[in-house]
Amino acid sequence: MAAVPFDQLDGQIWFNGEFVDWKDAKVHVLTHGLHYASAVFEGERAYGGRVFKLTEHNQRLHKSAEILGFTVPYSVAELDAATIELLKRQGFSEAYVRPIAWRGSESMGVSAQNNRINVSIAIWQWGSYFNPAEKLKGIRLDIAEYRRPDPKTAPCASKAAGLYMICTISKHAAEAKGYADAMMLDYRGQVAEATGANIFFVKDGVIHTPVPDCFLNGITRQTVIELAKRRGYQVIERAIMPEELADFSECFLTGSAAEVTPVSEIGPYTFKPATISETLMNDYMKEVYPVAAAAE
Ligand SMILES: Cc1ncc(COP(=O)(O)O)c(C=O)c1O
């Protein structure tokens, strides 16, 4: 764990079209995004000096903002170019990329029609999301008390900061009990996802995953489904009830941060990371590196 606080790291941050010193990328305490969660963000990883699916992430940032009723004032191409330049300036080849767009501090109150839309991109070196040694054995998940909300009650298709409130609460509660993360059910009581990653299960050589109708259809989720199909595995997207977890032999999470992470336990249910988890974990790592993409 880095001893240096995140706001004290070195380098630059792209902030509203300019490259500013890392420590100067600040916002005012009366920022609308801070008070009312009017913010959308992305999480991306660079491998071998190239951000995996950069354009797809920036397209999703635009879509997330649209869902929250604002427009990101930089095109997807401008955000792509800014990220590529920033990655070069930071000098990293393996890194995490965090763009965020938020309503500014021009007025205070629920309504913020004329507040400036700010955008920043920060890039830092970041290893495995979960403890690497634990990752291979499979991580342990608790079952969260909070549930993913009904799409009628929250903008579920947006990667909106506000939706992470229940994720942080759930992850902290799980960590307090010694778990790495928590699996969240949805408003219907069906299996949804982890606090920052999608979830997959394996039964008799077939892959099962919940339908992303009230949580993000992750870019990694879509990539892993494609990789699984390339391998000839059958992938079934369907409603999964928590009681069914007893019937699955393998379980893994997918996400830009989490990559493919095998799971060994969810509450009372146990799984054994085996061929399918390991194959997809390795296939994903091959897929994200530029060499693999160039060789296709
Ligand atoms: C709540 C949640 N679900 C799913 C995902 C996976 O999305 P992606 O694969 O696009 O990173 C993430 C990570 O961004 C997430 O935070």
The ligand as a Tripos MOL2 file, in Angstrom:
@<TRIPOS>MOLECULE
LIG
   16    16     1     0     0
SMALL
NO_CHARGES

@<TRIPOS>ATOM
      1 C1        -20.2760   -1.7230   -9.9430 C.3       1 LIG1
      2 C2        -19.4670   -2.1910  -11.1040 C.ar      1 LIG1
      3 N1        -19.9260   -3.1950  -11.8600 N.ar      1 LIG1
      4 C3        -19.2240   -3.6790  -12.9090 C.ar      1 LIG1
      5 C4        -18.0000   -3.1500  -13.2400 C.ar      1 LIG1
      6 C5        -17.2350   -3.7000  -14.3900 C.3       1 LIG1
      7 O1        -17.1860   -2.7880  -15.4410 O.3       1 LIG1
      8 P1        -15.9940   -2.7500  -16.4710 P.3       1 LIG1
      9 O2        -15.7240   -4.1510  -16.8730 O.co2     1 LIG1
     10 O3        -16.5280   -1.9430  -17.5990 O.co2     1 LIG1
     11 O4        -14.8300   -2.1260  -15.7990 O.co2     1 LIG1
     12 C6        -17.4800   -2.1030  -12.4850 C.ar      1 LIG1
     13 C7        -16.1860   -1.5070  -12.7940 C.2       1 LIG1
     14 O5        -16.1520   -0.4940  -13.4600 O.2       1 LIG1
     15 C8        -18.2260   -1.6080  -11.3990 C.ar      1 LIG1
     16 O6        -17.7560   -0.6030  -10.6460 O.3       1 LIG1
@<TRIPOS>BOND
     1     1     2 1
     2     2     3 ar
     3     2    15 ar
     4     3     4 ar
     5     4     5 ar
     6     5     6 1
     7     5    12 ar
     8     6     7 1
     9     7     8 1
    10     8     9 2
    11     8    10 1
    12     8    11 1
    13    12    13 1
    14    12    15 ar
    15    13    14 2
    16    15    16 1
@<TRIPOS>SUBSTRUCTURE
     1 LIG1         1 GROUP 0 **** ****
